[in-house]
Amino acid sequence: MRSIRFKLAALSGAAASFAILSTVGVLLAVGAADRALEATVSAQQRLDLLTEISARLSDFGLAAVAVAESPGADPGRADLGRMEDARSRVAAVLEAATVRAAQSAPAFGTGVRPRERMVAHLRADFILLDRQISAAVADADAPSRGDRVRGALNGFAASAGPTLSLLVESERRAVTTAREEALALSFRLRVGAVALAALVLAAAAVLYRAVARPLLTRLGEIDRAAAAIGRGDLDTRLTIGPRDELGVLTARFNRMAARLGRRERRVIEDRALLEKTISERTADLTAANARLAAIDASRRRFFTDVSHELRTPLTVIIGECDVTQRAPAISDDLSRSVLATIRKRAGRLHRRIEDLLRVARSESGEIELVFQDVPLLPLLADAVAGFETVARRQGVSLILEADAPGPLVHADREWLRQVVEGLIDNGLRHGGKVTRITLAVTTGAGAGGVVADEITVSDDGRGIAPEARAGLFRRFARGERFGDGTGFGLGLALAEWVVTRHGGRITLEEREGGGTRVVIALPRPQPHPEAQPEVFEARGAWADPPGEEDT
């Protein structure tokens, strides 16, 4: 099947051919018209020359008769001048006629121009006439002069008259023939123009039916199909038809429509799946939000209850200690030492409860950590000293393994000490048959390979089951994993939160030989010229802690 490009090229070639034929016809017609017009004009000019020759010859004859009839032996100068003037005019007209005759076409097969030959004969007759008249004018006898002039004129008329008449008749026929040829040419041009116009119209009709109308019909179908797809009717398809450029375009159009249909179906399916997923996730989020709201309400109630439950007895303890210290009946050394220790411990616990109360009163919560470079060894020794009496009473050995002077850590001293004390307290209360609790300081690799100081608190108690370790740092877990149900479930959760805010980490492991081992890794402080206390404000500290677990 020929392509549209070929059809358009053929259409353009046909149009160009018609244009060339029309141009050639017009040029030929114009040339023929020019030749016919030129022949007519030339014949008319020659006819005018012959008329002028006849008139000039008549003038010359009249001038010669006037000279011949003048009285006396010598003619008048005026008559001679008029005759000379007429002779020169006749000579000039004959010269022009000779040139015109030389430009005319020769006779068929002879190579001789008839007009030129007759004009030459006429010219020769005039030359003979001029000689005869000149000789007659020179005669002194007036009567004889007149007779001679009239005889010469009669002889010229007898010789040149038929030639001149033949020339005039020939030029008239030439003019008539040229006019007839011009009329015939005009008729042929009109017939040719009508025929060419009919041919062009017929060719245009054939080309329109064969090329243009099918193309326009197929383009209209493509336009309607594109409009239908634009309205969303993706099932619209086109008939491919001939395998030309439009056929290829139609096939691609059908493939595009099919792909759009498949994509629309996938979009509908994906949208349904997305709506289902959104619905499910919305339900999950609603349920999670309800659970979070319940947990948050429980947390707030818990903090409020704990704060109010403990604040009153602690206030009483502090007051009793103050009264006991002022009583004179107790041994001064013993009472003041014991009461000072109790007062110190109660004061620390009171400060922690005040922090918890501030968290319970504020939705965002706020606890201030004061960071500074703290010697780690005195801090651990202080923590061990606080539990020596309790440990001795339970038969537990508290051992601190660290070389003096020990490292410096960048931390909040009170909070870090409370974390260590909480771990010791957990070991004493929940370790079972514990005989030894060891605190050690080592150097290891922290997160990202950073050098860190590690505080290790280990005991030789009953340990913790592996399946129970995953929830050890969950908040509000009240010691279920230890079987005693004591505590408020804040110790390990608070410890993890504090260590995380220090940039460290806390892990719980099983000790070799039995027992539990807790490791606190704290990054070493960067050296600086002057160590200034740094306040770290933790807002919303309990909103999303890193872990949840026990006392």
Stockholm file with secondary structure:
# STOCKHOLM 1.0

chainA/1-551         MRSIRFKLAALSGAAASFAILSTVGVLLAVGAADRALEATVSAQQRLDLLTEISARLSDFGLAAVAVAESPGADPGRADLGRMEDARSRVAAVLEAATVRAAQSAPAFGTGVRPRERMVAHLRADFILLDRQISAAVADADAPSRGDRVRGALNGFAASAGPTLSLLVESERRAVTTAREEALALSFRLRVGAVALAALVLAAAAVLYRAVARPLLTRLGEIDRAAAAIGRGDLDTRLTIGPRDELGVLTARFNRMAARLGRRERRVIEDRALLEKTISERTADLTAANARLAAIDASRRRFFTDVSHELRTPLTVIIGECDVTQRAPAISDDLSRSVLATIRKRAGRLHRRIEDLLRVARSESGEIELVFQDVPLLPLLADAVAGFETVARRQGVSLILEADAPGPLVHADREWLRQVVEGLIDNGLRHGGKVTRITLAVTTGAGAGGVVADEITVSDDGRGIAPEARAGLFRRFARGERFGDGTGFGLGLALAEWVVTRHGGRITLEEREGGGTRVVIALPRPQPHPEAQPEVFEARGAWADPPGEEDT
#=GR chainA/1-551 SS CCCHHHHHHHHHHHHHHHHHHHHHHHHHHHHHHHHHHHHHHHHHHHHHHHHHHHHHHHHHHHHHHHHHTCSSSSCCHHHHHHHHHHHHHHHHHHHHHHHHHHHSCCCTTTCCCHHHHHHHHHHHHHHHHHHHHHHHHTCSCHHHHHHHHHHHHHHHHHHHHHHHHHHHHHHHHHHHHHHHHHHHHHHHHHHHHHHHHHHHHHHHHHHIIIIIHHHHHHHHHHHHHHHHHHTTCTTCCCCCCSSSHHHHHHHHHHHHHHHHHHHHHHHHHHHHHHHHHHHHHHHHHHHHHHHHHHHHHHHHHHHHHHHHHHHHHHHHHHHHHHHHHHCSSSCHHHHHHHHHHHHHHHHHHHHHHHHHHHHHHCSSCEEEEEEEEEEHHHHHHHHHHHTHHHHHHHTCEEEEECCTTCCEEEECHHHHHHHHHHHHHHHHHHSSSCCEEEEEEEEEECGGGCEEEEEEEEECSCCCCGGGGGGTBCTTCCSGGGTSCCSCSCHHHHHHHHHHHTTCEEEEEECTTSSEEEEEEEECCCCCSSCCCEEEEEETTTTSCSCCBCC
#=GC SS_cons         CCCHHHHHHHHHHHHHHHHHHHHHHHHHHHHHHHHHHHHHHHHHHHHHHHHHHHHHHHHHHHHHHHHHTCSSSSCCHHHHHHHHHHHHHHHHHHHHHHHHHHHSCCCTTTCCCHHHHHHHHHHHHHHHHHHHHHHHHTCSCHHHHHHHHHHHHHHHHHHHHHHHHHHHHHHHHHHHHHHHHHHHHHHHHHHHHHHHHHHHHHHHHHHIIIIIHHHHHHHHHHHHHHHHHHTTCTTCCCCCCSSSHHHHHHHHHHHHHHHHHHHHHHHHHHHHHHHHHHHHHHHHHHHHHHHHHHHHHHHHHHHHHHHHHHHHHHHHHHHHHHHHHHCSSSCHHHHHHHHHHHHHHHHHHHHHHHHHHHHHHCSSCEEEEEEEEEEHHHHHHHHHHHTHHHHHHHTCEEEEECCTTCCEEEECHHHHHHHHHHHHHHHHHHSSSCCEEEEEEEEEECGGGCEEEEEEEEECSCCCCGGGGGGTBCTTCCSGGGTSCCSCSCHHHHHHHHHHHTTCEEEEEECTTSSEEEEEEEECCCCCSSCCCEEEEEETTTTSCSCCBCC
//
